[in-house]
């Protein structure tokens, strides 16, 4: 059991670092490079969410004290960041493909999405770090 927990935690941290780090870079670059990072970041986000769910169940179980409340805020922010990134990204790509959205407007929208998601993921990281001491 301990080995599985260590593997899950390692996968969770590595995937989360890539997802959040990539989002921070995209936010700083105004969304430039987003199409090339879309699939790897989606994969990292999914791995982060799935391993986080496993870790919640394995480590926290039925408990819902102060640490779990802090983690729940972080989880909500991460899920919201995921929804924003996937939803806005899909909508923007769909509008670009139909020709109803100019390229410049799409770039501006994706920069805004990256900045919003970066802020949400920053809150998530802070909650994960602070939960132990709550």
C-alpha positions, 0 to 999 in steps of 0.5 A: 500500500505504501508503494502505491501511495508513493507512486500516486503522490509522485505522479500527482506532483509531477503532472501538477508541476507540468500543468501549472508550470505550462499554464504559468508560461502560457499566461506570461507569453500571452497564450503563444505556443498554446496549440503545441502544449494543448495535448500534453497539458490536458494529459497532465491535468487529467493525471493530476485530477485522477491521482489527486482523487485517489490520494484524497480517498487513500489519505483523507478518507472520511475526515473533513477537518481544517486541512481537508477544507483547505485542500477542498478550496485548492481542488475547487480552483484546480477543477475550475481551471481545468474547466476554463482551459478545456471549455474556452479552448474548445470554444475558441478552436471551434470558432476559429475553424468556422471562421467566426473569430479572427486570429487576433481575437482568438490569441487575446482570448487564449491569453486571458484564459491562460491568465485566469487558469494560472491564478486559479492554479496558483491558489491550488498550489498554495492550498496544497502547501498550506493544508499540512499546517492548517 
